[in-house]
């Protein structure tokens, strides 16, 4: 890492103008949360592999900002060349720069890797000290990354109507109606999941997310898809032609945005004289989402830009009936795989380690007792879980790296086991497993925490507090117009009563065979965009508690938001509620029943009864017997 910093500082000094600091974001050209191997520049520079963070390199310091999910992981992965900056506790990077770097400093960044929203905010703050945000002439990290992976050339697939539920023509019509409503003559779409959702295609350019590295530009009369054409089969090319989508090279988006700015973008691949111009009034706006990369935005006249949230973000989050049915079915199959896994793991823990198991509560005689050479690790058991999922209909891969964590590793909120360093399972420790899959008909995300030995009374109280928060949020009814930020507190109150809390949001949207984290809504202690929750959205319910160096607990279900039939309807707002679509038992021996009220016991018993009925057709006799025991009613 020291050699990398030396090389970067050399390039910074030689840059025109010379750079006093270089910002290395986590994001790619599309502001993606999860990026391809070649776009993991921040991880290459810093050694920190979490999905969220930002690196800042000055001539004598190297700093890494990340959020509360990754504090422990960053502490372990950063070398002594780096200083960890904790988001929410330490000054934000732009504030740190404005305070610590001298006047007239030049702060370099690849303008393809920073959003309009962030760049404008930073520029405004930096201007107060005559500091400047400078576009690097090339990506300096790429210059020093000698073995940078090649770009992915994964095939693009058409996502059929039986899974998407809406045609491309229907989506384009709605988008163009929005353009006309806002008096915009075109829109630049840079977010990967919005591009593939709009055109009903999927790909494999980013691990765990079925997206394609592509841009889109849609005008009142044309639609353009910017992609590496090597990814397109003849079938996909024909599909694009049938839907009047013009395919152009990925790199052409830059020059085409310049043409769009001057109202000269044509509807053919040739020069402007070869095709009809979009003849909308030149005074009409070009719609740009604040998350758009600053490089493309900088080609436009700011006066002609309509800078507001993409009109695709909300429709994508509102699942149509076909997507809704697909998500429910995917979660049933996925729940069956999780139950098969837990039943298998229970048996293995007893046979290999002499554990008391999932149901009984006693200390293991010998936590390291091995049956021959048999051994279970965090990674080997997560591979087994993937096997169970892979056998299910429509399986296409995992939706994120499985968080399979034992004991102290469970306190690392987004822990990812690695072959050389992962822990062996321990029957006397908590085991947290947060996992999900991509199916053609839906994306899943589920967390369960279990113990195969004798949990302590403290662990039981913590688990029960998390369960109570999970229940409180998942079963609330609330008026239309309510944001997830307003509901977040419900999941925390049971923990707060003990003086406990957790450093992450409580819920995120789920894509339909798309990104496992989907906006624009969320349930979080951070106000964010404060997008109201609406019927037909999906959202997770995942409170947790983490004790550094000891254990982690998290429980997570995916919920669907639907209309609620309340007795009254104050101010005629209409009320909403959640429907759970995740199916897997909560471990009863971790529940301190004395801390539950009758309503909570009734709900757990009802949920467990549904688990039995819904999952039984997908299980063999021994797995059914295990599930029956796992879901026996709790006595009040």
N, C-alpha and C positions, 0 to 999 in steps of 0.2 A: 504493500500500500504506500510505503514511503516513496518508492520509485515512481509510482503513478502521480503522486502529488508533485514531485520534482519536475516531472515531464509536463504536467499541466501548467505549473507556474512558469516554466520556460516559454510555453506557448502564449500564456497570458501577457508576459512581458514583451513578446515579439508582435503581439496583435496591434492592429491599427484601428482605433487608438489603443495604447497599452491599457490592460485591465487591472484594476485594483482588487477585483473580486470576480469569481465565476460561480454562478448558480447552476447546480445540476439537479433538475427536478426528477421525480419518479415517472412522470407521465411521458407518453409518446406524442406523435403529431396529432393525435385525436383526443388527448386529455383522458386517456383510459386509466382506470384503476389498476387493472391487470394488463401487463404488457408482454410482448413476445421476448424471446431470449436476447435478440439483438438490441432491444430497446431498454434493457435493464442497466442503463448507464449509471444511475445513482448507486446501485448495488455493486457494480464493478469498481467504482471509485472509492466507496466507503467500506465495503465488506458487509454492510447491513442489508439483509435480504427481505425485510418486511415489505408489504405492498404499499405502505404509505410513508412518505418522508421526503425530505429535501436536503441536499448537501450544499454547503457554501464553502468555497475555497478562497482564502485571501493569500497574500504573500507570506504570511507567517502563522496563519491559523487554519484549521479545518473543523467545521461544525456540522452536526447532523440533527435536523429537527424531525421529530416523529410524535405520534399521539399516544395516549395512555395504553392502547392495546399492545404497544411494542416497547415500552420502557425497559422491561427486563431483557427482552431479546436484544435490544440495541446495546445494553450494558455488556452483554456477553459477546457480541460480535464486533464491536468497534475496538480498534487498536488504540494504543496510547497516543497515536498521532491525532486522534479525533476527540472532540468534546460533544457530549450528548446534550441537546437542548430539548427540554420537555414542553411540548405544546400545551398551552393552558396554564403553565407555571412560569416558564421563561419568556422573555420578550420574543414576539414573532420575528421572523427573519428580516422583514422590511424595516421594522422598528430598530432591530439590532444594527442593521447596516447604517441607518440614518444617524444613530447615536455613536457608533464605534468607528466608522470610516470617515476620513476627512472630506472637507468640501471639495467639489469638482471631481470626486471619485467616479470612475467608470466601472459599472457593474455589468458584466457580460452574461448573456444567456442566449441560447438558441431560440429564436422567436417562434419556431415551429412547436416548441415544447412548453410554451406558457400561454395561458388563456388570456383573452381580451380583458376579462374582469380583473385578473390578478395584475396584469401589466399596467392597466390604467391606475389601479390602486397604488402600486409601487411608484410609478412615475410621479404621481401627485405628491407622495410623501418625500421622495428623493429630491424633488424640485426645491423644497424648502432649504436644502443645503447645497443647491446647485450640483447635486449628484445626478448622474445620468444612467438610465438603463440602456445598454448598448447591444444591438444584435451582433452575435459573433459571425464572422464571415463564413465559418463552417462550424460543425459541431466539434469542439475541441476534445471532448471525450473520445469520439470516434477516431480522432487523430492518434491518440495514445493507446487505443485498445487494439492491439495487434492481432489478437485471435478472436475478434468480435464475430459472433455467429452470423451466418448468412441469412438473408431475408427468407421468410417462409414462402413456399410456393404450394399452398394447399388448395385443392380443388373447391370451387364454389358449387353449392348444390341448391336447387330450387326447393323451397319449403312449401309443400303442397297445401292446397286449400283445406284439405281434411284436417290439417293441424293448425293452419294459420287463421282460418275462419273468416278472413276478409281478403278480397282480391286487391291486387296492386292498383288497378284502375279506380277502385273505390277509395283507397287510401290517397291516391294522387288527387282525386276530385276534392276530397275533404281538405287536403293541404292547399290546393289552389283556391278553394273558397276562403280559407284563412288568409291567404296572400291578398286576395281582392278586398277582403274586409279591412285589412290593415293598410290598403293602398300600397302594397309592396309588389314589385315586378319579378322578384326572385328571392330564393333563399339558398344559403350555403350550409350544407349539412356535413358536419365533421365527426360527430359522435358515432362510433362504429355500430352500436346496437340500434341506433336510429336509422342508419343507412340500410342495414340488412332487414330490419323490421319493415321499412317502407317498401322495399323491393321484393319482399318475401323470398329471401335467399339466406343461406347460412354457409359458414366456412370453418376453417380450422387454423387460422393464422395466429391465434392466441390460445395458449394452453388453458383448458377448462371453460373457455367461452367460445361458442360457435359463431364467431364473427369473422369478417373479412377486412383486411386493410384496404379501405376504400373511402372516397369522398363522394358526395352527391351535390349537384346543383339542380334545382327545380325552378323553372320560370312559369309564367302563366300559360306557356304553350309548349315547353320542352322539358325533358328530364335527362340528366347526364349522370353516368355512373363511371367514376374514375378508379380503375383497378388494373393490376397487372394482368393482361389478357391471357397470359399463360395459365391462369387459374380457371379459365372458362372453357368448358367443353362445347362442342357444336350444339348440343341440346340447350345449354344455358344461353348461348349466343342467340339461338332461335327464340328462346323464351323472352330475352330482352327485346328483340325486334318486334315480337308479337305485342309486347306491352309498351311499344314506342319509347323505349329507354335507349339512349345513345351511349354506347360504350366507348370510353376514351382511356388513354394510358394514365396511370396513377399520377405521374409527374405533370401531366397537362393541366391539372387543376389550378396551378399557380398562374399560368398565362391566361387561362380561361376566366379566372376571377378578375383579372385586369380587363379583359374584354367585357365581362359582365358589368363592370363599373362604368364603362363608357357606352353601354347598351349596344355592344357589337358582337355579343356571343351568338354564334349561329347554331342552327339545328342540324348541321352536318359536321363531318370531321375535316372538311376542307377549309379553304379560306372563306372569309365572310361573304365573298361574292358568290360562293357556291351554294349558299343556303339562305333561307328567309330569316331576317332578323326578328327578334322579339320586339314588337313595335309599341310596347307599353310606353306611356309618357315618361320622359327622361327624369322628371322630378320625383317619380315614384321611388319608394325606398327599396333597399336590399336588406332582407331579414338576416340577422346574424345572432346566434346564441352567444351569451357572454362566455361560454366555455370554448368557443371557437379559438383556434390557434391564432396568435397575434400576427404571425407571418401573413396569413391570408387577409386578415382584417386591415393590415397596414397598406394593402393595395387599393383600398376603398377610400373615398372621400367621407370622413366622419359625418358630414352633413347629410349624406344620402343613406346612412345606416339606420335601420330599425333594430336597436340592440335590446332584445328581450328574449325570454326563454323560448326555445324551439316549440313550435306548435305540434311537434310529434311527441314530446316528452309525456304529456298527459294522456293522449289517446293510446300510446303504447302501454301505459300503466293500467288502463281500464280494460280488463280482459273481456273479450267477447264471449258469447256462450260456448263456442267451440273450444276456445282456449281454456275457459273455466272448467269444462268437463275434462279436458285433457290433463290439466293440473291435478284435479282430484284423482283421476285414474293413475297418474304417475306417482302420486304420493301414496296410494294404496300399495302399488307394487314395491315402492321404495320402503314403505313401512314393513312389508313382509320380509324384505332383505335384511333390514335392521334387526327384526325379531329372530330371524334365522341366525344372524351373526351373534346376537347376545346369548342365544341358547347354545350355540357351538362354543362360544368363549367360556360360558359357565362350566360346561363339561370339561374343557381343556384346563381351566384353572384348577379344577378339583383333581383331575388325573395327574397333571404335571407338577403342581405345587402343593397338593394336599389342602387346597383352600376349602373353607366351609361352603363357599358358593354363593350364588345370587340370592338364595332364599334364607339360608341359615346364618346365624350370627354368632360366630366364635372365632377366636384367634387361630390362625393357621399354625399347625404343629411345626412346620419347617417351610418358611416362605421361599426357600431356594431349593426345595426338594425337586429333583428332576427325574422324570421317567426316561431312563436311558440318556440320550443326547438331546431329547426334546427341550425346546426353549421357545418362549414367546417374547417378542419384542414389540414395541410400539409400532414399528414399521411392518413386521410380519403379520400382525393381526389386522392392520388397516388394509393390507393387501388381500387378506381373506374376506374382509367386508366388501371390497371391490369385486371379488369373485362372485359373491352372492348377488350383487347388483347387476353384474355383467350378464347373468343368466336371465334377466328379466326382459320382457318385450320392449322394444324401442330404445334400449340402452345405447348411448353414444359416448359415454365417458363420465368422468367425475366433473362436478361443477366448481370445485376448488380443491386444493391439496388437503387431504384429510388431516384434521387436528386430532391426533391420537396421542394422548398425553397421560402419563402416570405420575402420581404424587406431585413433587415440586414443579414438574414440567407443565402441569395443569394450570399453574399460576401464570404461565406465559400465555397470554390470552390468544394469540394467533400462532401458537407453536406448530412447527412442522418437523416431524421426525426425519432424521437422515440416517442412512445405513451405518455410518461409522460411529455416530455419537448417540443414537437413540437408546432409551432405557429399556431394561427388561421389565416385564410386567411383575407386579408385586401384589399378592393377595391381601396385604395389610395396608394398602394405599388406595386412595380414590383414583378412579380412572375416568377421564373426560374424553368423550368422542364426539366431535363436531364434524359432520360430513354431509355430502350431497352428491347428486348425480344429474347428468343431462340426459333426458329422454326426448324423443321426437315430439312427444305431446306435453312436455313440461319440465321444469327445472325444480330440484328439491334441495332442501337445507334442513337438517335436523341435528339437535344436540341432546345427548343423554349422558348423565353422570352416574356411575355405579361403583359399588364396593363389593369385593368378593370375600372379604373377611369380616372383622368386627369393627364397624365404624365407631369413632369416639362420639360422646354426647355432643361435643362442640360441632363436629362435622354434621351430625344429624340436625342440630338447630340451624346451622347455616343452610343446609340443603332445604329444610322446611321453609325457611324464610324466603329462599329463592323460589320455591314452589308456590308459596302464598302470593308473591309478587306476580309470578307467571299466571296464576289463576285470576288475580285482581284485574290485570290488564286484559287478559283474553276473554273475560266474561262481562266487561263493562258495556253499557249502552250510553250513547252520546249523541248530541245534536249535530246535524249537518253544519259544516263550517268549522268543525273542531280540527285542530292540527295535532299531529303526532307529538309535538313538543308539549302540548297541554296534557296529554295522557301519560307521558313518560313517568311522571312522579308515582303513578299507581303501582308500577313494578318495583319501585325503590322503598316505599314506605315500610314494608315489613323488615327490610334490612336496616333502614334508618332507626328503627326502634331499638336496635342493638348497637347503634353507632357504626354501622357497616355500609358499604356502597360499592360501586364498580365503575371503572373508567372507560366505559364504552356506551354507545347508543343501545337502545333496547329493541329496535326493529327497523328493518329495511324492506323495500319491495323485492319481489322475485320475478324474473323474466319468464316468458313462455318459450322454452328451449332457447334461452338467451342468457344474459348476465345474471349471476346469482345475486348480485347487488343491483337493484334497479330503483331509480327515482321516478318522479321528482320528490316524492313524499318520503317521510321516515318517521320513526318514533325515537326521539333523542332529547337529551338535556340541552343540546345546542339548538337555538331557535332556527338556524338555517334559513331555508327559503320559506318556511312556514306554509307549505302547501296543504290545504285542508284535505283530510281523508275523505274518500268518496266510495260509494257502492261500486263493486266490481274491481276494486284494487286488491292486491295481495300485500301482506306485510308479515314480518316475523315477530314473534313474541319471545325474547331471549334474555331475560335478566341473568345475572351471575354474581358470584363472589369468589375472590382470589386472595389467598393468603401466601405471600411471597415465601418461597422456600419450603412450602408445606403441601398445598393442594389448590385445586381450582374446581369450581362448580358452575355449570351452566345448563339451563334447560331451554330448549327451543322448539317451537312449533311454527308452522306456516299457517296463517289465517287468511280468510277471505272476508272482505267487508261487504255487508249486505244490509238491506233495510230492516229495521226493527219494528215489530208490532207492539209499541208501547201503549199503555192504557190511555195516556193523554198525549197531546201534541202541542206543547207550549209554543206560542207565536207562529204556529204552523210551519215550523222549521223542518220537520221530519227528523226521525232518529235512526241511528245506525248501530250495528252490533257486529261482532266477529263470529265466524264459523271456523272451527279447527278442521284442517284437512290433513294434518300429520297424525300418523297412527303408530305408536310404540309405547309400551308401559313406562310408568315412573317406578323406580325401585322402592317398594314399600318398606323395606327394612331401613332405608335412609330417612323415612318420614317419622318425625316425632308427632304422633297422632294427637297428643295432649295439647299441641299448639294450633291445631286446626279447629275451626268452627264447624258446626253441622253442615252448613251450606257447602263448605270446601270438601268435606268428606263425601257428601252426596255427589258433587261434581266429579271427583276423582273416580268414584265407583261407576258413575254413568259413562265417563270417558273410557274406562277400562272395559266395560261391557261392550261398547262400540268397537274397541280394538279387537276383541274376541270375534265378534260377528263379521266384521269387515275383512279381517286378515285370514280367517280360518281357511277359505278356499285356496289360498296360496301356500299352505303349509302341509308338511307330512304329519303323520300321527304323533311322532315324538315331539315335533315342534309345536303342534297344537297343545299337547299335554303341558309343555313348558309354559306356553302363553296362558293357558287356563290357570296355572298356578300363579303366574306373575300378575294376573288380573283378578284374582279372588277379591271379593269385597272387603274393604277395611271396616272393621267393627268400630262403631262410634264410642 
